[in-house]
Amino acid sequence: MKKFLAVVLVVTLGFSVQAQDKKAKALLDQVTAKIKSFDNIVIDFKYTLTNAKENINQESKGNVTLQGNKYVLNFMGVTKIFDGKKTYTIVPEDEEITISSVNESDDKAITPNKMLTFFNSGYKYTWDIQQNINGRKIQIIKLVPNNAKDQRKEILLGIDTQTKTIYNLIEIGKNGTRTTLTVNSFKTNQPLSKNQFTFVASKYPKYMINKLD
């Protein structure tokens, strides 16, 4: 009888996890569809990095404007512009600009526009807890990298169940490092300048320009 009950429990849990996985995938698919439906996205965010063992506790704010595969990212005093072909990294502190090409078809290339849909491949995902944050229902989806060499133990993706957009993203490293990106403002279909994603060298007359390719 004990063996029979054990088998029933395993089978029941197996069906439950499978159902949760399908539920998680359905929600992630809705997020992807929602993101792709916008002409452009403007995000203000907060980024924190902590590691209790190493006594590290850092916090920064930033913003990013996205349209298709183009973006302008302002973070930690550095501006990155991607015009669809090249990336321009502008560092005012050093008065230096680095220009490089990016292969957008490279799945390993981490770019801001991919951060909103990165979860579509390379992870196992499960339905996790739901949180109530300032009246918003945030559903957590747990992502575990398929690659055993990945230094991230797991990723917790918080999704606003009403808007089907990402509220936060928490990466937990195998070394105990925890990084959190929280979306403070999420605006869509904004009126953007025609030159929003164009690098204008004349704006930086005294800067040293390094061309990597």
C-alpha positions as CSV (number, residue, x, y, z in Angstrom):
1,M,0.0,0.0,0.0
2,K,2.9,2.4,0.9
3,K,4.5,1.7,-2.5
4,F,1.2,2.3,-4.3
5,L,0.7,5.6,-2.5
6,A,4.2,6.7,-3.3
7,V,3.7,6.0,-7.0
8,V,0.4,7.9,-6.9
9,L,2.1,10.8,-5.2
10,V,5.0,10.9,-7.8
11,V,2.6,10.7,-10.7
12,T,0.3,13.4,-9.2
13,L,3.3,15.7,-8.6
14,G,4.6,15.0,-12.1
15,F,1.3,16.1,-13.7
16,S,1.2,19.2,-11.4
17,V,4.7,20.3,-12.4
18,Q,3.9,19.7,-16.1
19,A,0.8,21.8,-15.8
20,Q,2.7,24.6,-14.0
21,D,5.3,24.5,-16.7
22,K,2.6,24.9,-19.4
23,K,1.1,27.7,-17.4
24,A,4.5,29.4,-17.1
25,K,5.1,29.1,-20.8
26,A,1.7,30.5,-21.6
27,L,2.4,33.6,-19.5
28,L,5.9,34.1,-21.0
29,D,4.4,33.8,-24.5
30,Q,1.9,36.6,-23.6
31,V,4.7,38.8,-22.4
32,T,6.7,38.2,-25.6
33,A,3.7,39.0,-27.7
34,K,2.9,42.2,-25.7
35,I,6.5,43.4,-26.0
36,K,6.6,42.9,-29.8
37,S,3.3,44.8,-30.2
38,F,4.8,48.1,-29.2
39,D,6.5,50.5,-31.6
40,N,8.9,51.6,-29.0
41,I,9.5,51.2,-25.2
42,V,11.1,53.7,-22.7
43,I,12.1,52.2,-19.4
44,D,13.5,53.8,-16.2
45,F,14.9,51.2,-13.9
46,K,16.8,50.5,-10.6
47,Y,19.7,48.1,-10.5
48,T,21.0,46.6,-7.3
49,L,23.9,44.1,-6.7
50,T,24.4,42.4,-3.3
51,N,26.7,39.7,-2.0
52,A,26.6,39.3,1.8
53,K,29.7,37.1,1.9
54,E,31.8,39.7,0.1
55,N,30.0,42.6,1.8
56,I,28.9,44.1,-1.5
57,N,25.8,46.3,-1.7
58,Q,25.6,48.6,-4.8
59,E,22.6,50.4,-6.3
60,S,22.3,52.4,-9.6
61,K,19.6,53.8,-11.7
62,G,19.3,54.0,-15.5
63,N,17.1,54.2,-18.5
64,V,16.8,52.7,-21.9
65,T,14.9,53.5,-25.1
66,L,14.1,50.6,-27.4
67,Q,12.8,50.4,-30.9
68,G,13.1,47.2,-32.8
69,N,16.7,46.1,-32.4
70,K,17.9,49.7,-31.8
71,Y,18.5,51.2,-28.4
72,V,19.9,54.0,-26.3
73,L,21.0,52.9,-22.8
74,N,22.1,55.3,-20.0
75,F,23.6,53.5,-17.1
76,M,26.3,54.2,-14.5
77,G,27.4,57.3,-16.3
78,V,27.9,55.6,-19.6
79,T,25.7,55.9,-22.7
80,K,25.4,53.1,-25.3
81,I,23.8,53.7,-28.6
82,F,23.0,50.9,-31.1
83,D,21.9,52.1,-34.5
84,G,21.2,48.6,-35.9
85,K,24.7,48.1,-37.2
86,K,27.2,49.5,-34.7
87,T,27.4,50.1,-31.0
88,Y,28.7,53.5,-29.7
89,T,29.9,53.4,-26.1
90,I,30.2,57.0,-24.7
91,V,32.2,57.5,-21.5
92,P,32.1,61.2,-20.4
93,E,34.4,60.6,-17.4
94,D,37.2,59.5,-19.7
95,E,36.1,61.6,-22.7
96,E,36.3,58.4,-24.8
97,I,34.0,56.7,-27.3
98,T,34.3,53.1,-28.5
99,I,32.7,52.0,-31.8
100,S,32.2,48.3,-32.5
101,S,30.0,46.1,-34.6
102,V,27.5,43.7,-33.1
103,N,26.3,40.5,-34.6
104,E,22.6,40.6,-33.6
105,S,22.1,37.0,-34.8
106,D,24.6,35.9,-32.1
107,D,22.5,34.3,-29.3
108,K,25.3,34.9,-26.9
109,A,25.3,38.7,-27.5
110,I,23.5,40.3,-24.5
111,T,21.8,43.5,-25.6
112,P,19.0,45.6,-23.9
113,N,16.4,44.7,-26.5
114,K,16.9,41.0,-25.8
115,M,16.6,41.5,-22.0
116,L,12.8,41.7,-22.4
117,T,12.5,38.3,-24.2
118,F,15.7,36.5,-23.2
119,F,13.7,33.8,-21.5
120,N,12.4,32.2,-24.8
121,S,15.3,29.8,-25.0
122,G,18.0,28.3,-22.9
123,Y,16.0,27.9,-19.6
124,K,13.7,25.5,-17.7
125,Y,10.9,27.5,-16.1
126,T,8.3,26.8,-13.4
127,W,5.4,28.6,-12.0
128,D,6.3,30.2,-8.6
129,I,4.7,32.4,-6.0
130,Q,2.5,35.5,-6.6
131,Q,3.2,38.7,-4.8
132,N,1.1,41.8,-4.2
133,I,3.3,44.9,-4.7
134,N,1.6,48.3,-4.3
135,G,-1.7,46.8,-5.4
136,R,-0.2,45.0,-8.4
137,K,-0.3,41.2,-8.8
138,I,3.3,40.1,-9.7
139,Q,3.6,36.5,-10.7
140,I,7.0,35.0,-10.3
141,I,8.4,32.6,-12.9
142,K,11.5,30.7,-11.9
143,L,14.1,30.2,-14.7
144,V,17.0,27.7,-14.4
145,P,19.7,27.8,-17.1
146,N,20.0,24.6,-19.2
147,N,23.8,25.1,-19.4
148,A,25.4,23.6,-16.3
149,K,28.4,26.0,-16.8
150,D,26.2,29.0,-16.4
151,Q,27.3,30.9,-13.2
152,R,23.7,31.8,-12.5
153,K,21.9,29.4,-10.2
154,E,18.4,30.7,-11.1
155,I,16.5,33.8,-12.3
156,L,13.2,35.0,-10.8
157,L,11.2,36.9,-13.3
158,G,8.4,39.0,-11.9
159,I,5.5,39.6,-14.3
160,D,2.6,42.0,-13.9
161,T,-0.4,39.8,-14.5
162,Q,-2.6,42.6,-15.7
163,T,-0.3,44.4,-18.1
164,K,1.7,41.3,-19.1
165,T,4.9,43.2,-18.8
166,I,8.1,42.6,-16.7
167,Y,8.2,44.2,-13.3
168,N,11.5,42.9,-12.0
169,L,14.3,40.4,-12.7
170,I,16.4,38.8,-10.0
171,E,19.5,36.8,-10.9
172,I,21.0,34.6,-8.2
173,G,24.5,33.5,-8.8
174,K,26.1,30.3,-7.7
175,N,28.6,32.4,-5.7
176,G,25.9,34.1,-3.7
177,T,25.7,37.3,-5.8
178,R,22.2,38.6,-6.2
179,T,21.4,41.2,-8.9
180,T,18.0,42.8,-9.1
181,L,16.6,45.0,-11.9
182,T,13.3,46.7,-11.1
183,V,11.3,48.6,-13.6
184,N,10.2,52.0,-12.1
185,S,8.6,53.3,-15.3
186,F,7.4,51.5,-18.4
187,K,6.2,53.8,-21.3
188,T,5.3,52.7,-24.8
189,N,4.8,54.2,-28.2
190,Q,6.5,57.5,-27.3
191,P,7.2,60.3,-29.8
192,L,10.9,59.8,-30.5
193,S,13.3,62.0,-32.4
194,K,14.2,61.0,-35.9
195,N,17.8,60.9,-34.8
196,Q,17.1,59.1,-31.5
197,F,19.4,56.2,-32.4
198,T,22.0,58.1,-34.5
199,F,25.5,58.8,-33.2
200,V,26.6,62.4,-33.9
201,A,30.4,62.7,-33.6
202,S,30.2,66.5,-33.7
203,K,28.7,66.5,-30.2
204,Y,31.9,65.1,-28.8
205,P,34.7,67.2,-30.4
206,K,37.3,66.6,-27.6
207,Y,36.6,62.9,-27.2
208,M,39.0,60.1,-28.2
209,I,37.3,57.7,-30.6
210,N,38.4,54.1,-30.7
211,K,37.2,51.9,-33.6
212,L,37.4,48.3,-32.8
213,D,36.7,47.1,-36.3
